[in-house]
Amino acid sequence: MADEELDNNSNGQKDWQSDTKQDDAAGIVDMDKVEAVLNATADKSAMTPQMQRMMARQEENTRRVEETIKGTKSNPRWFVPLFCILMVIGLIWVVTYYLTSDYPIPNIGAWNLLIGFVIIMIGFIMTMWWR
């Protein structure tokens, strides 16, 4: 009963200072402190060793992400439309041969299938280099 009276203030609510002391004893860190560490706005001299390690990890992760972004190269704007068009042209070539059995190039027969599939494969191979 006496312990409860120490933890309660005049309104019957728990005292926030006693909660803070219990949280510190349990190793719980205030979220404002965590956000300050993650945003690199915290005073390093007032941080616990755990928070200093967390801040060091955050700085290392940020550095890695920045290096990764710098090393990323992108394709030219024409690359994606080109491989899509090649796959569609190859498909149209094969379907045209199946429907007419003589076109798109007359008198070469089933070689039209090979030509169509080669065009499709060039488009698919281009997708491997898409960034």
MARBA-3410 file (N, C-alpha, C, O; in Angstrom, 1 decimal):
131
0.8,-1.2,0.0,0.0,0.0,0.0,0.9,1.2,0.0,0.6,2.2,-0.7 ~ 1.9,1.2,0.8,2.8,2.4,0.9,3.5,2.6,-0.5,3.7,3.8,-0.9 ~ 3.9,1.5,-1.2,4.5,1.7,-2.5,3.6,2.3,-3.5,4.0,3.1,-4.3 ~ 2.3,1.9,-3.5,1.3,2.5,-4.4,1.2,4.0,-4.1,1.0,4.8,-5.1 ~ 1.2,4.4,-2.9,1.1,5.8,-2.5,2.3,6.6,-3.1,2.1,7.8,-3.5
3.5,6.0,-3.1,4.6,6.7,-3.6,4.5,6.9,-5.1,5.0,7.9,-5.7 ~ 3.9,5.9,-5.8,3.9,6.0,-7.3,2.7,6.8,-7.8,2.6,7.1,-9.0 ~ 1.8,7.1,-7.0,0.6,7.9,-7.4,0.7,9.3,-6.9,1.2,9.6,-5.9 ~ 0.2,10.2,-7.8,0.2,11.6,-7.4,-1.2,12.0,-6.8,-2.0,11.1,-6.6 ~ -1.4,13.2,-6.6,-2.7,13.7,-6.0,-3.9,13.3,-6.8,-5.0,13.2,-6.2
-3.8,13.2,-8.1,-5.0,12.8,-8.9,-5.2,11.3,-9.1,-6.2,10.9,-9.8 ~ -4.4,10.6,-8.5,-4.6,9.1,-8.6,-3.9,8.5,-9.8,-4.1,7.3,-10.0 ~ -3.2,9.3,-10.6,-2.5,8.8,-11.8,-1.1,8.5,-11.4,-0.5,9.1,-10.5 ~ -0.4,7.6,-12.2,0.9,7.2,-11.9,1.8,8.4,-12.2,1.6,9.1,-13.2 ~ 2.9,8.5,-11.5,3.8,9.6,-11.7,4.7,9.2,-12.9,5.3,8.2,-12.9
4.8,10.2,-13.8,5.6,9.9,-15.0,7.1,9.7,-14.7,7.8,9.0,-15.5 ~ 7.6,10.4,-13.7,9.0,10.2,-13.3,9.3,8.8,-12.9,10.4,8.3,-13.2 ~ 8.4,8.2,-12.1,8.7,6.9,-11.6,8.6,5.9,-12.8,9.4,4.9,-12.8 ~ 7.7,6.2,-13.8,7.7,5.3,-15.0,9.0,5.4,-15.8,9.5,4.4,-16.2 ~ 9.5,6.6,-15.9,10.8,6.9,-16.6,11.9,6.1,-15.9,12.8,5.6,-16.6
12.0,6.2,-14.6,13.0,5.5,-13.8,12.9,4.0,-14.0,14.0,3.3,-14.2 ~ 11.7,3.5,-14.1,11.5,2.0,-14.3,12.0,1.6,-15.7,12.6,0.6,-15.9 ~ 11.6,2.5,-16.7,12.0,2.2,-18.1,13.5,2.2,-18.2,14.1,1.4,-18.9 ~ 14.2,3.2,-17.6,15.6,3.2,-17.7,16.3,2.0,-17.0,17.3,1.5,-17.5 ~ 15.7,1.6,-15.9,16.2,0.4,-15.3,16.0,-0.9,-16.1,16.8,-1.8,-16.1
15.0,-0.9,-16.9,14.7,-2.1,-17.7,15.4,-2.0,-19.1,15.4,-3.0,-19.8 ~ 16.1,-0.9,-19.4,16.8,-0.8,-20.6,16.0,-0.2,-21.8,16.4,-0.4,-22.9 ~ 14.8,0.3,-21.5,13.9,0.8,-22.5,14.3,2.2,-22.8,14.5,3.1,-21.9 ~ 14.4,2.6,-24.1,14.9,3.9,-24.6,13.7,4.6,-25.1,12.8,4.1,-25.8 ~ 13.6,5.9,-24.8,12.5,6.8,-25.2,12.6,6.9,-26.8,13.6,7.0,-27.3
11.4,6.9,-27.4,11.3,6.9,-28.9,11.9,8.3,-29.4,12.4,8.3,-30.5 ~ 11.7,9.4,-28.7,12.3,10.6,-29.1,13.8,10.5,-29.2,14.4,11.1,-30.1 ~ 14.4,9.8,-28.3,15.9,9.7,-28.3,16.3,8.8,-29.5,17.3,9.1,-30.2 ~ 15.5,7.7,-29.8,15.8,6.9,-30.9,15.7,7.7,-32.2,16.5,7.5,-33.1 ~ 14.6,8.5,-32.4,14.5,9.3,-33.6,15.6,10.3,-33.7,16.1,10.5,-34.8
16.1,10.8,-32.6,17.2,11.8,-32.7,18.5,11.1,-33.2,19.2,11.6,-33.9 ~ 18.7,9.8,-32.7,19.8,9.0,-33.1,19.7,8.7,-34.6,20.7,8.9,-35.3 ~ 18.6,8.2,-35.0,18.4,7.9,-36.4,18.5,9.0,-37.4,18.9,8.9,-38.5 ~ 18.1,10.2,-36.9,18.2,11.4,-37.7,19.6,12.1,-37.6,19.8,13.2,-38.2 ~ 20.4,11.6,-36.7,21.8,12.1,-36.5,21.7,13.5,-35.9,22.6,14.3,-36.2
20.7,13.8,-35.0,20.6,15.1,-34.4,20.9,15.0,-32.9,20.7,16.0,-32.2 ~ 21.2,13.8,-32.4,21.4,13.7,-31.0,22.8,14.1,-30.6,23.8,14.1,-31.4 ~ 22.9,14.5,-29.3,24.2,14.8,-28.7,25.0,13.6,-28.4,24.5,12.8,-27.5 ~ 26.1,13.3,-29.0,26.8,12.0,-28.9,27.3,11.8,-27.5,27.4,10.7,-27.0 ~ 27.6,12.9,-26.8,28.2,12.8,-25.4,27.2,12.3,-24.4,27.5,11.8,-23.4
25.9,12.6,-24.7,24.8,12.3,-23.7,24.2,10.9,-24.0,23.2,10.5,-23.4 ~ 24.7,10.2,-25.0,24.1,8.9,-25.5,24.7,7.7,-24.7,25.8,7.8,-24.3 ~ 23.8,6.7,-24.5,24.3,5.5,-23.9,25.1,4.7,-25.0,25.0,5.0,-26.2 ~ 25.9,3.8,-24.6,26.7,3.0,-25.5,25.8,2.3,-26.6,26.2,2.2,-27.7 ~ 24.7,1.8,-26.1,23.7,1.2,-27.0,23.3,2.1,-28.1,23.2,1.8,-29.3
23.0,3.4,-27.7,22.5,4.4,-28.7,23.7,4.8,-29.6,23.5,5.0,-30.8 ~ 24.9,4.8,-29.1,26.0,5.1,-29.9,26.3,4.1,-31.0,26.6,4.4,-32.1 ~ 26.1,2.8,-30.6,26.2,1.7,-31.6,25.1,1.8,-32.6,25.4,1.6,-33.8 ~ 23.9,2.1,-32.2,22.8,2.2,-33.1,23.1,3.4,-34.1,22.8,3.2,-35.3 ~ 23.6,4.5,-33.6,23.9,5.6,-34.5,25.0,5.3,-35.5,25.0,5.7,-36.6
26.0,4.5,-35.0,27.1,4.1,-35.9,26.6,3.2,-37.0,27.0,3.3,-38.2 ~ 25.7,2.2,-36.6,25.1,1.3,-37.6,24.3,2.1,-38.6,24.3,1.8,-39.8 ~ 23.5,3.1,-38.2,22.7,3.9,-39.1,23.6,4.7,-40.0,23.3,4.8,-41.2 ~ 24.7,5.3,-39.6,25.6,6.0,-40.4,26.2,5.0,-41.5,26.4,5.4,-42.7 ~ 26.6,3.8,-41.1,27.1,2.8,-42.0,26.1,2.4,-43.0,26.4,2.3,-44.2
24.8,2.2,-42.6,23.8,1.8,-43.6,23.5,3.0,-44.6,23.4,2.7,-45.8 ~ 23.5,4.2,-44.1,23.3,5.3,-45.0,24.5,5.4,-46.0,24.2,5.7,-47.2 ~ 25.7,5.2,-45.5,26.9,5.3,-46.4,26.7,4.2,-47.5,27.0,4.4,-48.7 ~ 26.3,2.9,-47.1,26.2,1.9,-48.1,25.1,2.2,-49.1,25.3,1.9,-50.3 ~ 24.0,2.7,-48.7,22.9,3.0,-49.6,23.4,4.1,-50.6,23.1,4.0,-51.8
24.1,5.1,-50.1,24.6,6.2,-51.0,25.6,5.6,-52.0,25.5,6.0,-53.2 ~ 26.4,4.7,-51.6,27.4,4.1,-52.6,26.7,3.3,-53.6,27.0,3.3,-54.8 ~ 25.6,2.5,-53.2,24.9,1.7,-54.1,24.2,2.6,-55.1,24.1,2.2,-56.3 ~ 23.6,3.7,-54.7,22.9,4.5,-55.6,23.8,5.2,-56.6,23.5,5.3,-57.8 ~ 25.0,5.5,-56.1,26.0,6.1,-57.0,26.5,5.1,-58.1,26.7,5.5,-59.2
26.6,3.9,-57.7,27.0,2.8,-58.6,26.0,2.3,-59.6,26.3,1.6,-60.5 ~ 24.8,2.7,-59.4,23.7,2.2,-60.2,23.6,2.9,-61.6,23.6,4.2,-61.6 ~ 23.6,2.2,-62.6,23.5,2.8,-64.0,22.2,2.4,-64.5,21.6,1.3,-64.2 ~ 21.6,3.2,-65.4,20.4,2.9,-66.0,20.5,2.8,-67.5,21.5,3.3,-68.1 ~ 19.5,2.2,-68.1,19.6,2.0,-69.5,19.1,3.3,-70.2,18.4,4.1,-69.6
19.4,3.4,-71.5,18.9,4.5,-72.2,17.4,4.4,-72.4,16.8,3.3,-72.2 ~ 16.7,5.5,-72.7,15.2,5.5,-72.8,14.7,4.6,-73.8,13.6,4.1,-73.7 ~ 15.5,4.3,-74.9,15.0,3.5,-76.0,15.1,2.0,-75.7,14.5,1.2,-76.5 ~ 15.8,1.6,-74.7,16.1,0.2,-74.5,14.8,-0.7,-74.2,14.6,-1.7,-74.9 ~ 14.0,-0.2,-73.3,12.8,-1.0,-73.0,11.8,-1.1,-74.2,11.3,-2.2,-74.5
11.5,0.1,-74.8,10.6,-0.1,-76.0,11.2,-1.0,-77.1,10.4,-1.7,-77.7 ~ 12.5,-0.9,-77.2,13.1,-1.8,-78.3,12.9,-3.3,-78.0,12.5,-4.0,-78.9 ~ 13.2,-3.7,-76.8,13.0,-5.2,-76.6,11.6,-5.6,-76.5,11.2,-6.7,-76.9 ~ 10.7,-4.7,-76.1,9.2,-5.0,-76.2,8.8,-5.1,-77.7,8.1,-6.0,-78.0 ~ 9.2,-4.2,-78.5,8.9,-4.2,-79.9,9.4,-5.4,-80.6,8.8,-6.0,-81.4
10.7,-5.8,-80.3,11.3,-7.0,-80.9,10.4,-8.2,-80.5,10.2,-9.1,-81.4 ~ 10.0,-8.4,-79.3,9.2,-9.5,-78.9,7.9,-9.5,-79.6,7.4,-10.6,-80.0 ~ 7.3,-8.4,-79.8,6.0,-8.3,-80.5,6.1,-8.6,-81.9,5.3,-9.3,-82.5 ~ 7.2,-8.0,-82.6,7.4,-8.3,-84.0,7.7,-9.8,-84.2,7.2,-10.4,-85.2 ~ 8.5,-10.4,-83.4,8.7,-11.9,-83.5,7.4,-12.7,-83.4,7.2,-13.6,-84.1
6.6,-12.3,-82.4,5.3,-13.0,-82.3,4.4,-12.8,-83.5,3.8,-13.7,-84.0 ~ 4.3,-11.6,-84.0,3.5,-11.3,-85.2,4.1,-12.1,-86.4,3.3,-12.6,-87.2 ~ 5.4,-12.2,-86.5,6.1,-13.0,-87.6,5.6,-14.4,-87.5,5.3,-15.0,-88.5 ~ 5.7,-15.0,-86.3,5.3,-16.4,-86.2,3.9,-16.6,-86.4,3.5,-17.6,-87.1 ~ 3.0,-15.8,-85.9,1.5,-15.9,-86.1,1.2,-15.7,-87.6,0.4,-16.5,-88.1
1.9,-14.8,-88.3,1.6,-14.6,-89.7,2.0,-15.8,-90.5,1.2,-16.2,-91.4 ~ 3.1,-16.5,-90.2,3.5,-17.7,-90.9,2.5,-18.8,-90.6,2.1,-19.5,-91.6 ~ 2.0,-19.0,-89.4,1.1,-20.0,-89.1,-0.2,-19.8,-89.8,-0.9,-20.7,-90.3 ~ -0.7,-18.5,-90.0,-2.0,-18.3,-90.6,-1.9,-18.4,-92.1,-2.9,-18.8,-92.8 ~ -0.7,-18.0,-92.7,-0.6,-18.0,-94.2,0.2,-19.2,-94.7,0.0,-19.5,-95.9
1.0,-19.7,-93.9,2.0,-20.8,-94.3,2.9,-20.5,-95.4,3.5,-21.4,-96.0 ~ 3.0,-19.2,-95.8,3.9,-18.8,-96.9,4.6,-17.4,-96.5,5.7,-17.2,-97.0 ~ 3.9,-16.6,-95.8,4.4,-15.2,-95.5,5.0,-15.2,-94.1,4.7,-16.2,-93.4 ~ 5.7,-14.3,-93.7,6.1,-13.0,-94.2,7.2,-13.1,-95.3,7.2,-12.2,-96.2 ~ 8.0,-14.0,-95.4,9.0,-14.2,-96.5,8.5,-15.4,-97.3,8.6,-16.5,-96.8
8.1,-15.2,-98.5,7.6,-16.4,-99.3,8.8,-17.3,-99.7,9.9,-16.9,-99.8 ~ 8.4,-18.5,-99.9,9.3,-19.5,-100.5,10.5,-20.0,-99.6,11.4,-20.6,-100.0 ~ 10.5,-19.6,-98.3,11.5,-20.2,-97.4,10.9,-21.1,-96.4,11.6,-21.7,-95.6 ~ 9.6,-21.3,-96.4,8.9,-22.3,-95.6,9.1,-22.1,-94.1,8.9,-21.0,-93.6 ~ 9.5,-23.2,-93.4,9.5,-23.2,-92.0,10.7,-22.3,-91.4,10.7,-22.1,-90.2
11.6,-21.8,-92.3,12.6,-20.9,-91.8,12.0,-19.6,-91.2,12.6,-18.9,-90.4 ~ 10.8,-19.3,-91.7,10.0,-18.1,-91.1,9.8,-18.3,-89.6,9.9,-17.3,-88.8 ~ 9.6,-19.6,-89.2,9.5,-19.8,-87.7,10.8,-19.5,-87.0,10.8,-18.9,-85.9 ~ 11.9,-20.0,-87.6,13.2,-19.7,-87.0,13.4,-18.2,-86.9,13.9,-17.7,-85.8 ~ 13.2,-17.5,-87.9,13.4,-16.0,-87.9,12.5,-15.4,-86.8,13.0,-14.5,-86.1
11.3,-15.7,-86.7,10.4,-15.2,-85.7,10.9,-15.5,-84.3,10.9,-14.6,-83.4 ~ 11.3,-16.7,-84.1,11.7,-17.1,-82.7,13.1,-16.5,-82.4,13.3,-16.1,-81.2 ~ 13.9,-16.3,-83.4,15.2,-15.5,-83.1,14.9,-14.1,-82.7,15.5,-13.6,-81.8 ~ 14.0,-13.4,-83.4,13.6,-12.1,-83.0,13.1,-12.0,-81.6,13.4,-11.1,-80.8 ~ 12.2,-13.0,-81.3,11.7,-13.0,-79.9,12.8,-13.3,-78.9,12.8,-12.6,-77.9
13.7,-14.2,-79.2,14.8,-14.5,-78.3,15.7,-13.3,-78.1,16.2,-13.0,-77.0 ~ 16.0,-12.5,-79.1,16.8,-11.3,-79.0,16.1,-10.3,-78.0,16.8,-9.7,-77.1 ~ 14.8,-10.2,-78.1,14.0,-9.4,-77.1,14.2,-9.9,-75.7,14.4,-9.1,-74.8 ~ 14.0,-11.2,-75.5,14.1,-11.8,-74.2,15.6,-11.7,-73.6,15.7,-11.4,-72.5 ~ 16.6,-11.8,-74.5,17.9,-11.7,-74.0,18.2,-10.3,-73.6,18.9,-10.0,-72.6
17.6,-9.3,-74.3,17.8,-7.9,-73.9,17.2,-7.6,-72.5,17.7,-6.7,-71.8 ~ 16.2,-8.4,-72.1,15.6,-8.1,-70.8,16.6,-8.5,-69.7,16.4,-7.9,-68.5 ~ 17.6,-9.3,-69.9,18.5,-9.6,-68.9,19.4,-8.4,-68.5,20.0,-8.4,-67.4 ~ 19.6,-7.5,-69.4,20.4,-6.3,-69.1,19.6,-5.1,-68.8,20.1,-4.0,-68.7 ~ 18.3,-5.3,-68.5,17.4,-4.2,-68.2,17.7,-3.8,-66.7,17.7,-4.6,-65.8
18.0,-2.5,-66.5,18.2,-2.0,-65.1,17.1,-0.9,-64.8,17.1,-0.4,-63.7
END
